[in-house]
């Protein structure tokens, strides 16, 4: 659906600034603002995560429940390589 809205130049400039700050086109940014105003859930989450008015993420009481839908996508070895702690203690400091 295409809607044409006449707005003041200063409003247009502010919307353009906010869109640039979010890294999106003005049209896409304004469309997302309208979706928020209409209380339409954003399409960022997969549909199976959306249940009624609240998403599963909003109902999660801990991290295990929050990330349940993506459990098993990575092996233990892949997780270990992604989140391995850097053994480096940093550079030496001369306190003299």
LUMMARVO-433984 format. One record per atom (N, C-alpha, C, CB): atom name; z, y, x. Coordinates in nm, 2 decimals. Glycine has a CB too. Layout:
<pts>
<atom:CA	w:Z	v:Y	u:X>
...
</pts>
This chain:
<pts>
<atom:N	w:0.00	v:-0.12	u:0.08>
<atom:CA	w:0.00	v:0.00	u:0.00>
<atom:C	w:0.00	v:0.12	u:0.09>
<atom:CB	w:0.12	v:0.00	u:-0.10>
<atom:N	w:-0.08	v:0.22	u:0.05>
<atom:CA	w:-0.08	v:0.34	u:0.13>
<atom:C	w:-0.03	v:0.45	u:0.04>
<atom:CB	w:-0.23	v:0.38	u:0.17>
<atom:N	w:0.07	v:0.53	u:0.10>
<atom:CA	w:0.13	v:0.64	u:0.03>
<atom:C	w:0.10	v:0.77	u:0.12>
<atom:CB	w:0.28	v:0.62	u:0.01>
<atom:N	w:0.06	v:0.88	u:0.06>
<atom:CA	w:0.05	v:1.00	u:0.13>
<atom:C	w:0.16	v:1.09	u:0.09>
<atom:CB	w:-0.09	v:1.07	u:0.09>
<atom:N	w:0.23	v:1.14	u:0.19>
<atom:CA	w:0.35	v:1.23	u:0.16>
<atom:C	w:0.33	v:1.36	u:0.24>
<atom:CB	w:0.48	v:1.16	u:0.21>
<atom:N	w:0.35	v:1.47	u:0.17>
<atom:CA	w:0.34	v:1.60	u:0.24>
<atom:C	w:0.48	v:1.64	u:0.29>
<atom:CB	w:0.29	v:1.71	u:0.15>
<atom:N	w:0.50	v:1.66	u:0.42>
<atom:CA	w:0.63	v:1.69	u:0.48>
<atom:C	w:0.61	v:1.82	u:0.56>
<atom:CB	w:0.69	v:1.58	u:0.56>
<atom:N	w:0.72	v:1.89	u:0.58>
<atom:CA	w:0.72	v:2.01	u:0.66>
<atom:C	w:0.69	v:1.97	u:0.81>
<atom:CB	w:0.86	v:2.08	u:0.65>
<atom:N	w:0.63	v:2.06	u:0.89>
<atom:CA	w:0.59	v:2.03	u:1.03>
<atom:C	w:0.72	v:2.00	u:1.11>
<atom:CB	w:0.53	v:2.15	u:1.09>
<atom:N	w:0.83	v:2.06	u:1.09>
<atom:CA	w:0.95	v:2.03	u:1.17>
<atom:C	w:1.00	v:1.88	u:1.14>
<atom:CB	w:1.06	v:2.13	u:1.14>
<atom:N	w:0.98	v:1.84	u:1.01>
<atom:CA	w:1.02	v:1.70	u:0.98>
<atom:C	w:0.92	v:1.60	u:1.05>
<atom:CB	w:1.02	v:1.68	u:0.83>
<atom:N	w:0.80	v:1.64	u:1.05>
<atom:CA	w:0.70	v:1.55	u:1.12>
<atom:C	w:0.72	v:1.55	u:1.27>
<atom:CB	w:0.56	v:1.61	u:1.09>
<atom:N	w:0.76	v:1.66	u:1.33>
<atom:CA	w:0.79	v:1.66	u:1.47>
<atom:C	w:0.91	v:1.57	u:1.50>
<atom:CB	w:0.81	v:1.80	u:1.52>
<atom:N	w:1.01	v:1.58	u:1.42>
<atom:CA	w:1.14	v:1.50	u:1.44>
<atom:C	w:1.11	v:1.35	u:1.42>
<atom:CB	w:1.25	v:1.55	u:1.34>
<atom:N	w:1.03	v:1.32	u:1.32>
<atom:CA	w:0.99	v:1.18	u:1.30>
<atom:C	w:0.91	v:1.13	u:1.42>
<atom:CB	w:0.91	v:1.16	u:1.17>
<atom:N	w:0.82	v:1.21	u:1.47>
<atom:CA	w:0.74	v:1.17	u:1.59>
<atom:C	w:0.84	v:1.15	u:1.71>
<atom:CB	w:0.64	v:1.28	u:1.62>
<atom:N	w:0.94	v:1.24	u:1.73>
<atom:CA	w:1.03	v:1.22	u:1.84>
<atom:C	w:1.11	v:1.09	u:1.83>
<atom:CB	w:1.12	v:1.34	u:1.84>
<atom:N	w:1.16	v:1.07	u:1.71>
<atom:CA	w:1.24	v:0.94	u:1.69>
<atom:C	w:1.15	v:0.82	u:1.70>
<atom:CB	w:1.30	v:0.94	u:1.55>
<atom:N	w:1.03	v:0.82	u:1.66>
<atom:CA	w:0.94	v:0.71	u:1.68>
<atom:C	w:0.91	v:0.68	u:1.82>
<atom:CB	w:0.81	v:0.73	u:1.60>
<atom:N	w:0.89	v:0.79	u:1.90>
<atom:CA	w:0.87	v:0.77	u:2.04>
<atom:C	w:0.99	v:0.72	u:2.11>
<atom:CB	w:0.83	v:0.91	u:2.11>
<atom:N	w:1.11	v:0.76	u:2.07>
<atom:CA	w:1.24	v:0.71	u:2.12>
<atom:C	w:1.25	v:0.56	u:2.10>
<atom:CB	w:1.36	v:0.78	u:2.07>
<atom:N	w:1.20	v:0.51	u:1.98>
<atom:CA	w:1.21	v:0.37	u:1.95>
<atom:C	w:1.09	v:0.29	u:2.00>
<atom:CB	w:1.21	v:0.35	u:1.79>
<atom:N	w:0.99	v:0.37	u:2.06>
<atom:CA	w:0.88	v:0.30	u:2.12>
<atom:C	w:0.78	v:0.25	u:2.02>
<atom:CB	w:0.92	v:0.19	u:2.21>
<atom:N	w:0.76	v:0.32	u:1.91>
<atom:CA	w:0.67	v:0.27	u:1.80>
<atom:C	w:0.59	v:0.39	u:1.75>
<atom:CB	w:0.74	v:0.20	u:1.69>
<atom:N	w:0.48	v:0.35	u:1.68>
<atom:CA	w:0.40	v:0.46	u:1.62>
<atom:C	w:0.47	v:0.52	u:1.51>
<atom:CB	w:0.26	v:0.40	u:1.57>
<atom:N	w:0.44	v:0.65	u:1.48>
<atom:CA	w:0.51	v:0.72	u:1.37>
<atom:C	w:0.49	v:0.65	u:1.24>
<atom:CB	w:0.45	v:0.86	u:1.36>
<atom:N	w:0.37	v:0.60	u:1.21>
<atom:CA	w:0.35	v:0.53	u:1.08>
<atom:C	w:0.44	v:0.40	u:1.07>
<atom:CB	w:0.20	v:0.49	u:1.07>
<atom:N	w:0.45	v:0.33	u:1.17>
<atom:CA	w:0.53	v:0.20	u:1.17>
<atom:C	w:0.68	v:0.24	u:1.16>
<atom:CB	w:0.51	v:0.12	u:1.30>
<atom:N	w:0.72	v:0.35	u:1.23>
<atom:CA	w:0.86	v:0.39	u:1.22>
<atom:C	w:0.90	v:0.44	u:1.08>
<atom:CB	w:0.89	v:0.50	u:1.33>
<atom:N	w:0.81	v:0.52	u:1.02>
<atom:CA	w:0.84	v:0.57	u:0.89>
<atom:C	w:0.84	v:0.46	u:0.79>
<atom:CB	w:0.73	v:0.68	u:0.85>
<atom:N	w:0.75	v:0.36	u:0.81>
<atom:CA	w:0.75	v:0.24	u:0.72>
<atom:C	w:0.88	v:0.17	u:0.73>
<atom:CB	w:0.63	v:0.15	u:0.75>
<atom:N	w:0.94	v:0.15	u:0.85>
<atom:CA	w:1.07	v:0.08	u:0.86>
<atom:C	w:1.18	v:0.16	u:0.80>
<atom:CB	w:1.10	v:0.06	u:1.01>
<atom:N	w:1.17	v:0.30	u:0.81>
<atom:CA	w:1.27	v:0.38	u:0.74>
<atom:C	w:1.27	v:0.36	u:0.59>
<atom:CB	w:1.25	v:0.53	u:0.78>
<atom:N	w:1.15	v:0.35	u:0.54>
<atom:CA	w:1.13	v:0.33	u:0.39>
<atom:C	w:1.18	v:0.19	u:0.35>
<atom:CB	w:0.99	v:0.35	u:0.35>
<atom:N	w:1.16	v:0.09	u:0.43>
<atom:CA	w:1.21	v:-0.04	u:0.40>
<atom:C	w:1.36	v:-0.04	u:0.40>
<atom:CB	w:1.15	v:-0.14	u:0.50>
<atom:N	w:1.42	v:0.03	u:0.50>
<atom:CA	w:1.57	v:0.04	u:0.50>
<atom:C	w:1.62	v:0.10	u:0.38>
<atom:CB	w:1.61	v:0.11	u:0.63>
<atom:N	w:1.55	v:0.21	u:0.34>
<atom:CA	w:1.60	v:0.29	u:0.22>
<atom:C	w:1.59	v:0.20	u:0.09>
<atom:CB	w:1.52	v:0.42	u:0.21>
<atom:N	w:1.49	v:0.11	u:0.09>
<atom:CA	w:1.47	v:0.03	u:-0.03>
<atom:C	w:1.55	v:-0.10	u:-0.02>
<atom:CB	w:1.32	v:-0.01	u:-0.04>
<atom:N	w:1.63	v:-0.11	u:0.09>
<atom:CA	w:1.72	v:-0.23	u:0.11>
<atom:C	w:1.65	v:-0.36	u:0.12>
<atom:CB	w:1.83	v:-0.23	u:0.00>
<atom:N	w:1.53	v:-0.35	u:0.18>
<atom:CA	w:1.45	v:-0.47	u:0.20>
<atom:C	w:1.49	v:-0.53	u:0.34>
<atom:CB	w:1.29	v:-0.45	u:0.20>
<atom:N	w:1.53	v:-0.66	u:0.35>
<atom:CA	w:1.56	v:-0.71	u:0.48>
<atom:C	w:1.45	v:-0.70	u:0.58>
<atom:CB	w:1.61	v:-0.85	u:0.47>
<atom:N	w:1.48	v:-0.66	u:0.70>
<atom:CA	w:1.37	v:-0.65	u:0.81>
<atom:C	w:1.31	v:-0.79	u:0.84>
<atom:CB	w:1.43	v:-0.59	u:0.94>
<atom:N	w:1.19	v:-0.79	u:0.88>
<atom:CA	w:1.12	v:-0.91	u:0.90>
<atom:C	w:1.14	v:-0.96	u:1.05>
<atom:CB	w:0.97	v:-0.89	u:0.88>
<atom:N	w:1.24	v:-0.90	u:1.12>
<atom:CA	w:1.27	v:-0.95	u:1.25>
<atom:C	w:1.33	v:-1.09	u:1.26>
<atom:CB	w:1.37	v:-0.85	u:1.32>
<atom:N	w:1.40	v:-1.13	u:1.16>
<atom:CA	w:1.47	v:-1.26	u:1.15>
<atom:C	w:1.37	v:-1.36	u:1.08>
<atom:CB	w:1.60	v:-1.25	u:1.08>
<atom:N	w:1.37	v:-1.48	u:1.13>
<atom:CA	w:1.29	v:-1.58	u:1.06>
<atom:C	w:1.34	v:-1.59	u:0.91>
<atom:CB	w:1.29	v:-1.72	u:1.13>
<atom:N	w:1.25	v:-1.63	u:0.82>
<atom:CA	w:1.28	v:-1.64	u:0.68>
<atom:C	w:1.40	v:-1.73	u:0.65>
<atom:CB	w:1.16	v:-1.67	u:0.60>
<atom:N	w:1.40	v:-1.85	u:0.73>
<atom:CA	w:1.51	v:-1.94	u:0.70>
<atom:C	w:1.65	v:-1.89	u:0.73>
<atom:CB	w:1.48	v:-2.07	u:0.78>
<atom:N	w:1.66	v:-1.78	u:0.81>
<atom:CA	w:1.79	v:-1.73	u:0.84>
<atom:C	w:1.83	v:-1.63	u:0.73>
<atom:CB	w:1.78	v:-1.65	u:0.97>
<atom:N	w:1.74	v:-1.59	u:0.64>
<atom:CA	w:1.78	v:-1.50	u:0.53>
<atom:C	w:1.82	v:-1.58	u:0.41>
<atom:CB	w:1.66	v:-1.40	u:0.50>
<atom:N	w:1.94	v:-1.55	u:0.36>
<atom:CA	w:1.99	v:-1.62	u:0.24>
<atom:C	w:2.05	v:-1.51	u:0.15>
<atom:CB	w:2.10	v:-1.73	u:0.27>
<atom:N	w:1.98	v:-1.49	u:0.04>
<atom:CA	w:2.03	v:-1.39	u:-0.06>
<atom:C	w:2.03	v:-1.25	u:0.00>
<atom:CB	w:2.16	v:-1.42	u:-0.11>
<atom:N	w:2.13	v:-1.18	u:-0.02>
<atom:CA	w:2.14	v:-1.04	u:0.03>
<atom:C	w:2.19	v:-1.04	u:0.18>
<atom:CB	w:2.23	v:-0.96	u:-0.05>
<atom:N	w:2.26	v:-1.14	u:0.22>
<atom:CA	w:2.32	v:-1.14	u:0.35>
<atom:C	w:2.24	v:-1.24	u:0.44>
<atom:CB	w:2.47	v:-1.16	u:0.36>
<atom:N	w:2.22	v:-1.21	u:0.56>
<atom:CA	w:2.16	v:-1.31	u:0.65>
<atom:C	w:2.27	v:-1.40	u:0.71>
<atom:CB	w:2.08	v:-1.24	u:0.76>
<atom:N	w:2.23	v:-1.51	u:0.76>
<atom:CA	w:2.32	v:-1.61	u:0.82>
<atom:C	w:2.39	v:-1.54	u:0.94>
<atom:CB	w:2.24	v:-1.73	u:0.87>
<atom:N	w:2.32	v:-1.45	u:1.01>
<atom:CA	w:2.39	v:-1.38	u:1.12>
<atom:C	w:2.51	v:-1.29	u:1.07>
<atom:CB	w:2.29	v:-1.29	u:1.19>
<atom:N	w:2.49	v:-1.23	u:0.95>
<atom:CA	w:2.60	v:-1.15	u:0.90>
<atom:C	w:2.72	v:-1.24	u:0.86>
<atom:CB	w:2.55	v:-1.07	u:0.78>
<atom:N	w:2.69	v:-1.37	u:0.82>
<atom:CA	w:2.80	v:-1.46	u:0.77>
<atom:C	w:2.86	v:-1.53	u:0.89>
<atom:CB	w:2.74	v:-1.55	u:0.67>
<atom:N	w:2.80	v:-1.53	u:1.00>
<atom:CA	w:2.86	v:-1.61	u:1.12>
<atom:C	w:2.99	v:-1.56	u:1.16>
<atom:CB	w:2.76	v:-1.61	u:1.24>
<atom:N	w:3.08	v:-1.65	u:1.18>
<atom:CA	w:3.22	v:-1.62	u:1.22>
<atom:C	w:3.24	v:-1.63	u:1.37>
<atom:CB	w:3.32	v:-1.70	u:1.15>
<atom:N	w:3.15	v:-1.70	u:1.44>
<atom:CA	w:3.16	v:-1.71	u:1.58>
<atom:C	w:3.02	v:-1.73	u:1.64>
<atom:CB	w:3.25	v:-1.83	u:1.62>
<atom:N	w:3.01	v:-1.73	u:1.77>
<atom:CA	w:2.88	v:-1.74	u:1.84>
<atom:C	w:2.81	v:-1.87	u:1.81>
<atom:CB	w:2.89	v:-1.72	u:1.99>
<atom:N	w:2.89	v:-1.98	u:1.80>
<atom:CA	w:2.83	v:-2.11	u:1.77>
<atom:C	w:2.75	v:-2.11	u:1.64>
<atom:CB	w:2.93	v:-2.22	u:1.77>
<atom:N	w:2.81	v:-2.05	u:1.54>
<atom:CA	w:2.74	v:-2.04	u:1.41>
<atom:C	w:2.62	v:-1.95	u:1.41>
<atom:CB	w:2.84	v:-2.00	u:1.30>
<atom:N	w:2.64	v:-1.84	u:1.49>
<atom:CA	w:2.53	v:-1.74	u:1.49>
<atom:C	w:2.40	v:-1.81	u:1.56>
<atom:CB	w:2.57	v:-1.62	u:1.58>
<atom:N	w:2.42	v:-1.88	u:1.66>
<atom:CA	w:2.31	v:-1.94	u:1.74>
<atom:C	w:2.27	v:-2.08	u:1.70>
<atom:CB	w:2.33	v:-1.93	u:1.88>
<atom:N	w:2.33	v:-2.13	u:1.59>
<atom:CA	w:2.30	v:-2.27	u:1.54>
<atom:C	w:2.15	v:-2.29	u:1.52>
<atom:CB	w:2.37	v:-2.29	u:1.41>
<atom:N	w:2.07	v:-2.19	u:1.46>
<atom:CA	w:1.93	v:-2.22	u:1.44>
<atom:C	w:1.85	v:-2.24	u:1.57>
<atom:CB	w:1.87	v:-2.10	u:1.36>
<atom:N	w:1.90	v:-2.19	u:1.68>
<atom:CA	w:1.82	v:-2.21	u:1.80>
<atom:C	w:1.87	v:-2.31	u:1.89>
<atom:CB	w:1.81	v:-2.08	u:1.87>
<atom:N	w:1.98	v:-2.38	u:1.85>
<atom:CA	w:2.03	v:-2.49	u:1.93>
<atom:C	w:1.93	v:-2.60	u:1.96>
<atom:CB	w:2.16	v:-2.55	u:1.86>
<atom:N	w:1.92	v:-2.64	u:2.08>
<atom:CA	w:1.83	v:-2.74	u:2.12>
<atom:C	w:1.69	v:-2.69	u:2.17>
<atom:CB	w:1.81	v:-2.83	u:2.01>
<atom:N	w:1.67	v:-2.56	u:2.17>
<atom:CA	w:1.54	v:-2.51	u:2.21>
<atom:C	w:1.53	v:-2.52	u:2.36>
<atom:CB	w:1.52	v:-2.37	u:2.16>
<atom:N	w:1.64	v:-2.51	u:2.43>
<atom:CA	w:1.65	v:-2.52	u:2.58>
<atom:C	w:1.73	v:-2.63	u:2.62>
<atom:CB	w:1.70	v:-2.38	u:2.64>
<atom:N	w:1.69	v:-2.70	u:2.73>
<atom:CA	w:1.77	v:-2.81	u:2.79>
<atom:C	w:1.89	v:-2.75	u:2.86>
<atom:CB	w:1.69	v:-2.90	u:2.88>
<atom:N	w:1.99	v:-2.83	u:2.89>
<atom:CA	w:2.11	v:-2.78	u:2.97>
<atom:C	w:2.07	v:-2.73	u:3.10>
<atom:CB	w:2.21	v:-2.90	u:2.98>
<atom:N	w:1.97	v:-2.79	u:3.17>
<atom:CA	w:1.92	v:-2.75	u:3.30>
<atom:C	w:1.85	v:-2.61	u:3.29>
<atom:CB	w:1.82	v:-2.85	u:3.36>
<atom:N	w:1.78	v:-2.59	u:3.18>
<atom:CA	w:1.71	v:-2.46	u:3.17>
<atom:C	w:1.82	v:-2.35	u:3.14>
<atom:CB	w:1.61	v:-2.46	u:3.05>
<atom:N	w:1.92	v:-2.38	u:3.06>
<atom:CA	w:2.03	v:-2.28	u:3.04>
<atom:C	w:2.10	v:-2.25	u:3.17>
<atom:CB	w:2.12	v:-2.34	u:2.93>
<atom:N	w:2.13	v:-2.36	u:3.25>
<atom:CA	w:2.20	v:-2.34	u:3.38>
<atom:C	w:2.12	v:-2.25	u:3.47>
<atom:CB	w:2.22	v:-2.48	u:3.44>
<atom:N	w:1.99	v:-2.26	u:3.48>
<atom:CA	w:1.91	v:-2.18	u:3.56>
<atom:C	w:1.90	v:-2.04	u:3.51>
<atom:CB	w:1.77	v:-2.24	u:3.58>
<atom:N	w:1.90	v:-2.02	u:3.38>
<atom:CA	w:1.90	v:-1.88	u:3.32>
<atom:C	w:2.03	v:-1.81	u:3.35>
<atom:CB	w:1.87	v:-1.89	u:3.18>
<atom:N	w:2.14	v:-1.88	u:3.34>
<atom:CA	w:2.27	v:-1.81	u:3.34>
<atom:C	w:2.35	v:-1.84	u:3.46>
<atom:CB	w:2.35	v:-1.85	u:3.21>
<atom:N	w:2.29	v:-1.89	u:3.57>
<atom:CA	w:2.36	v:-1.92	u:3.69>
<atom:C	w:2.42	v:-1.80	u:3.75>
<atom:CB	w:2.27	v:-2.00	u:3.79>
<atom:N	w:2.54	v:-1.81	u:3.80>
<atom:CA	w:2.61	v:-1.70	u:3.86>
<atom:C	w:2.56	v:-1.68	u:4.00>
<atom:CB	w:2.77	v:-1.72	u:3.86>
<atom:N	w:2.54	v:-1.55	u:4.04>
<atom:CA	w:2.50	v:-1.52	u:4.17>
<atom:C	w:2.61	v:-1.53	u:4.27>
<atom:CB	w:2.44	v:-1.37	u:4.17>
<atom:N	w:2.60	v:-1.62	u:4.37>
<atom:CA	w:2.71	v:-1.64	u:4.46>
<atom:C	w:2.74	v:-1.53	u:4.56>
<atom:CB	w:2.69	v:-1.77	u:4.53>
<atom:N	w:2.64	v:-1.44	u:4.56>
<atom:CA	w:2.66	v:-1.32	u:4.66>
<atom:C	w:2.78	v:-1.24	u:4.62>
<atom:CB	w:2.53	v:-1.24	u:4.66>
<atom:N	w:2.86	v:-1.20	u:4.72>
<atom:CA	w:2.97	v:-1.12	u:4.70>
<atom:C	w:2.94	v:-0.97	u:4.72>
<atom:CB	w:3.09	v:-1.16	u:4.79>
<atom:N	w:2.82	v:-0.94	u:4.75>
<atom:CA	w:2.79	v:-0.80	u:4.77>
<atom:C	w:2.77	v:-0.77	u:4.92>
<atom:CB	w:2.89	v:-0.71	u:4.71>
<atom:N	w:2.75	v:-0.65	u:4.95>
<atom:CA	w:2.74	v:-0.61	u:5.09>
<atom:C	w:2.87	v:-0.58	u:5.16>
<atom:CB	w:2.64	v:-0.49	u:5.10>
<atom:N	w:2.88	v:-0.59	u:5.29>
<atom:CA	w:3.01	v:-0.57	u:5.35>
<atom:C	w:3.04	v:-0.42	u:5.35>
<atom:CB	w:3.01	v:-0.61	u:5.50>
<atom:N	w:3.17	v:-0.39	u:5.34>
<atom:CA	w:3.22	v:-0.25	u:5.33>
<atom:C	w:3.31	v:-0.22	u:5.45>
<atom:CB	w:3.30	v:-0.23	u:5.20>
<atom:N	w:3.28	v:-0.11	u:5.52>
<atom:CA	w:3.36	v:-0.08	u:5.64>
<atom:C	w:3.47	v:0.02	u:5.59>
<atom:CB	w:3.27	v:-0.01	u:5.75>
<atom:N	w:3.59	v:-0.02	u:5.59>
<atom:CA	w:3.70	v:0.06	u:5.54>
<atom:C	w:3.77	v:0.14	u:5.65>
<atom:CB	w:3.80	v:-0.02	u:5.47>
<atom:N	w:3.72	v:0.14	u:5.77>
<atom:CA	w:3.78	v:0.21	u:5.88>
<atom:C	w:3.76	v:0.36	u:5.88>
<atom:CB	w:3.73	v:0.15	u:6.01>
</pts>
